[in-house]
């Protein structure tokens, strides 16, 4: 997993990394992408993406998954939609795994503390 703080200005580096190492799964936090940014903007040939885009500036998550990996996007229940989270089920050989990525921005108020404890 890597924290990029905007995927847009690191597209070449991420593409080179993905094409060279060919990871089955690559997780990115702080993509800073919006719903208007198509996957084709940052996903090289041979990969797909599952994303959570923040509605305001910053944040965002993405799983970049090699196309020969069987995966299923997992819908997040409504009561967790206030958290930036993306989840996929992946089958690697004979093993099934669930990968969850989440991001919580800075600042830690009493509401965040209550959520972390509950």
Backbone bond lengths (Angstrom), bond angles and torsions (degrees), N, CA, C in turn:
res aa  C-N    CA-C-N  psi(-1)  N-CA   C-N-CA  omega(-1)  CA-C   N-CA-C  phi
1 X - - - 1.449 - - 1.519 107.62 -
2 X 1.315 115.35 141.26 1.454 119.30 178.22 1.517 110.26 -134.97
3 X 1.308 116.39 147.42 1.449 123.63 177.44 1.525 106.65 -103.99
4 X 1.330 117.12 113.84 1.459 120.83 -172.14 1.508 115.46 -98.74
5 X 1.299 117.09 -28.67 1.458 121.67 -173.51 1.525 110.72 53.93
6 X 1.286 115.05 60.15 1.457 129.23 177.03 1.520 111.28 102.44
7 X 1.295 114.04 110.90 1.456 121.77 179.17 1.523 111.31 -76.60
8 X 1.322 116.45 -28.39 1.469 120.45 -176.47 1.529 113.67 -55.65
9 X 1.331 117.52 -41.12 1.466 119.14 -176.50 1.535 112.51 -92.31
10 X 1.339 116.40 10.62 1.472 119.96 178.46 1.522 111.37 -129.70
11 X 1.313 116.65 20.55 1.465 121.43 -175.95 1.530 111.58 -58.64
12 X 1.304 118.30 -45.15 1.464 120.62 -178.20 1.521 111.54 -62.74
13 X 1.337 117.29 -43.92 1.465 120.66 -179.44 1.528 111.69 -64.64
14 X 1.328 116.22 -43.44 1.464 120.20 179.90 1.523 109.96 -66.00
15 X 1.323 117.34 -42.92 1.466 121.11 178.21 1.516 111.26 -59.94
16 X 1.324 117.43 -46.01 1.466 120.80 178.33 1.527 111.02 -60.89
17 X 1.327 117.03 -43.79 1.461 121.28 178.92 1.529 110.48 -59.72
18 X 1.335 116.57 -49.60 1.460 121.02 -177.36 1.524 111.84 -64.15
19 X 1.335 116.74 -41.83 1.463 119.72 -179.11 1.523 112.24 -70.35
20 X 1.323 118.03 -31.54 1.459 121.43 -179.01 1.538 111.67 -79.03
21 X 1.346 116.50 -51.20 1.462 120.46 -175.30 1.525 113.86 -87.52
22 X 1.332 116.66 -23.74 1.463 122.43 -179.63 1.540 113.29 48.23
23 X 1.324 117.97 53.92 1.472 119.64 179.78 1.530 110.51 -67.04
24 X 1.321 115.88 149.42 1.462 118.97 175.34 1.527 110.74 -65.87
25 X 1.336 115.33 -38.67 1.464 121.62 -176.20 1.520 108.83 -141.77
26 X 1.319 115.78 134.81 1.460 121.66 178.94 1.522 106.45 -135.25
27 X 1.318 116.96 127.22 1.455 121.20 -177.88 1.522 109.95 -109.69
28 X 1.314 116.08 136.15 1.460 121.81 -179.76 1.519 108.55 -126.01
29 X 1.345 116.24 130.50 1.464 120.22 172.27 1.519 108.00 -108.79
30 X 1.310 114.89 158.57 1.470 122.52 -177.43 1.519 111.10 55.16
31 X 1.339 115.34 54.38 1.468 120.43 178.32 1.528 111.58 -69.12
32 X 1.288 116.79 -30.31 1.458 124.79 -175.92 1.531 111.94 60.38
33 X 1.324 117.17 25.62 1.461 120.86 178.25 1.523 109.87 -87.71
34 X 1.314 115.44 159.19 1.462 121.81 175.71 1.523 108.27 -120.35
35 X 1.312 115.85 169.96 1.464 120.66 178.42 1.528 111.98 -60.06
36 X 1.317 117.18 -22.30 1.456 121.15 179.92 1.538 112.97 -79.17
37 X 1.328 118.07 -12.24 1.471 122.33 -179.89 1.528 109.37 -87.45
38 X 1.335 117.88 111.66 1.468 119.23 -179.82 1.529 111.46 -72.42
39 X 1.327 116.54 152.85 1.457 120.85 177.04 1.524 111.52 -57.00
40 X 1.310 117.31 -32.21 1.468 121.02 -179.25 1.531 111.71 -61.68
41 X 1.329 117.48 -17.49 1.459 121.69 177.86 1.522 111.69 -65.64
42 X 1.343 117.78 -34.60 1.458 119.36 -172.66 1.525 114.81 -133.42
43 X 1.319 118.57 -1.54 1.465 121.58 -178.08 1.529 109.58 -102.57
44 X 1.345 117.46 118.93 1.463 119.15 177.99 1.529 111.63 -73.84
45 X 1.319 116.29 164.08 1.459 122.17 177.38 1.534 108.73 -55.83
46 X 1.327 115.89 138.55 1.455 120.86 179.63 1.514 114.51 95.32
47 X 1.343 117.73 2.26 1.464 121.84 -179.02 1.527 110.19 -133.51
48 X 1.338 115.47 156.57 1.463 123.44 173.81 1.519 107.98 -125.72
49 X 1.326 116.73 171.70 1.467 119.68 -179.70 1.516 111.51 -138.78
50 X 1.325 115.46 145.26 1.465 124.46 167.99 1.516 104.92 -118.99
51 X 1.329 117.03 126.20 1.469 120.61 -171.38 1.507 113.04 -129.61
52 X 1.332 113.47 156.19 1.461 123.17 164.89 1.517 105.03 -127.53
53 X 1.319 116.77 115.12 1.462 121.52 179.38 1.516 109.54 -104.26
54 X 1.312 115.94 131.40 1.465 120.93 176.76 1.519 108.46 -72.39
55 X 1.313 116.73 147.82 1.459 120.47 179.62 1.520 112.39 -80.30
56 X 1.336 117.22 -15.39 1.457 120.96 176.62 1.531 108.36 -113.18
57 X 1.304 117.73 177.80 1.465 122.48 -177.50 1.530 111.36 -62.57
58 X 1.332 115.81 140.32 1.466 121.40 176.36 1.513 112.72 90.17
59 X 1.326 115.12 -171.07 1.459 122.16 176.46 1.517 113.43 60.73
60 X 1.293 114.99 -158.53 1.452 121.81 178.47 1.522 112.79 93.48
61 X 1.332 114.85 150.17 1.456 122.79 -178.53 1.518 109.82 -136.53
62 X 1.317 116.14 154.70 1.465 120.32 173.96 1.514 109.89 -151.96
63 X 1.320 115.52 138.44 1.448 122.17 164.39 1.516 105.79 -101.14
64 X 1.306 116.94 126.86 1.457 122.26 174.12 1.518 105.68 -106.17
65 X 1.342 116.05 121.94 1.458 121.40 -169.49 1.527 110.06 -124.04
66 X 1.325 115.10 131.21 1.463 119.91 178.38 1.529 109.37 -62.88
67 X 1.325 117.22 139.60 1.463 121.81 -173.24 1.526 114.69 -63.36
68 X 1.320 119.19 -21.78 1.465 119.24 179.28 1.527 112.51 -86.37
69 X 1.324 117.40 5.21 1.458 122.68 177.29 1.527 108.61 -97.77
70 X 1.327 115.95 128.74 1.459 120.57 178.33 1.525 108.65 -78.85
71 X 1.333 116.51 122.72 1.466 119.66 179.83 1.516 110.30 -142.26
72 X 1.322 114.17 160.75 1.455 121.87 176.72 1.519 108.23 -137.77
73 X 1.309 116.78 127.17 1.459 122.07 175.34 1.520 108.13 -67.28
74 X 1.339 117.16 133.89 1.459 122.29 179.75 1.524 108.44 -104.07
75 X 1.306 115.66 121.00 1.467 121.31 177.98 1.524 109.49 -69.63
76 X 1.326 116.30 133.49 1.460 122.11 -179.42 1.531 109.45 -87.25
77 X 1.349 118.34 131.67 1.468 119.94 178.63 1.529 112.04 -57.29
78 X 1.311 115.45 149.35 1.460 122.61 -176.27 1.528 112.15 -53.83
79 X 1.323 118.32 -39.61 1.467 120.10 -175.42 1.533 112.53 -71.10
80 X 1.334 118.80 -4.76 1.466 121.87 174.85 1.526 112.43 -110.05
81 X 1.314 118.02 6.51 1.460 120.60 -174.65 1.521 113.60 -71.88
82 X 1.331 117.95 -10.01 1.463 120.16 177.24 1.531 110.60 -78.80
83 X 1.326 117.38 -7.80 1.461 122.54 179.18 1.521 108.12 -103.58
84 X 1.319 117.28 142.83 1.453 120.06 173.47 1.522 107.05 -78.36
85 X 1.318 116.29 107.99 1.463 120.73 -177.02 1.522 109.86 -146.22
86 X 1.315 115.96 142.60 1.459 122.47 173.39 1.527 106.68 -134.75
87 X 1.327 115.99 142.12 1.461 120.68 -173.00 1.521 109.73 -140.70
88 X 1.336 116.07 137.08 1.462 121.60 176.62 1.525 109.44 -137.70
89 X 1.321 114.82 145.78 1.458 121.81 169.16 1.515 106.26 -99.34
90 X 1.326 115.92 132.21 1.466 121.32 -176.48 1.517 109.21 -128.51
91 X 1.306 114.35 140.35 1.458 120.52 173.81 1.520 107.84 -108.93
92 X 1.325 115.86 116.04 1.458 122.54 177.08 1.524 107.60 -114.65
93 X 1.317 115.27 108.27 1.465 121.68 -177.09 1.533 107.92 60.47
94 X 1.305 119.33 -111.11 1.465 121.00 -179.88 1.527 112.39 -108.13
95 X 1.315 117.12 8.10 1.458 121.63 -176.94 1.530 110.70 -106.38
96 X 1.321 115.74 135.21 1.460 121.83 174.65 1.521 107.89 -104.73
97 X 1.325 116.31 130.50 1.468 121.11 -179.44 1.516 109.71 -131.93
98 X 1.308 115.95 149.04 1.464 121.99 171.66 1.518 107.26 -111.27
99 X 1.330 115.43 125.76 1.456 121.46 177.98 1.520 108.30 -112.25
100 X 1.318 114.95 131.22 1.462 121.68 -179.58 1.522 107.90 -126.43
101 X 1.313 115.79 127.07 1.461 120.46 174.40 1.525 107.12 -118.39
102 X 1.320 115.56 137.78 1.456 118.76 177.09 1.519 109.15 -140.72
103 X 1.308 114.37 159.39 1.456 120.43 -179.44 1.514 107.80 -140.56
104 X 1.308 115.76 133.45 1.465 121.28 173.82 1.505 107.28 -125.18
105 X 1.292 116.17 121.55 1.459 120.60 -177.13 1.525 110.94 -67.98
106 X 1.318 116.01 167.73 1.464 122.82 -177.88 1.513 113.21 -59.75
107 X 1.293 114.71 171.37 1.467 119.95 -176.20 1.515 108.58 86.14
108 X 1.279 117.17 134.44 1.452 119.66 -176.32 1.516 108.18 -138.55
109 X 1.319 115.42 86.03 1.454 120.43 -179.09 1.518 111.66 -84.87
110 X 1.315 115.53 -179.63 1.464 120.65 -178.19 1.525 111.14 -64.98
111 X 1.319 117.91 -32.99 1.468 120.58 178.23 1.529 110.63 -65.03
112 X 1.328 116.96 -41.74 1.468 120.66 178.00 1.525 110.34 -65.44
113 X 1.315 117.36 -38.24 1.460 120.75 178.50 1.527 110.31 -64.83
114 X 1.323 116.92 -43.94 1.469 120.82 178.00 1.523 109.85 -60.62
115 X 1.334 117.74 -43.49 1.468 120.70 179.38 1.538 110.82 -62.11
116 X 1.318 117.63 -43.46 1.469 121.85 -178.04 1.521 111.29 -63.64
117 X 1.324 117.49 -35.40 1.462 121.51 -177.79 1.530 110.92 -80.15
118 X 1.330 116.95 -41.13 1.485 121.19 -179.08 1.479 108.23 -72.53
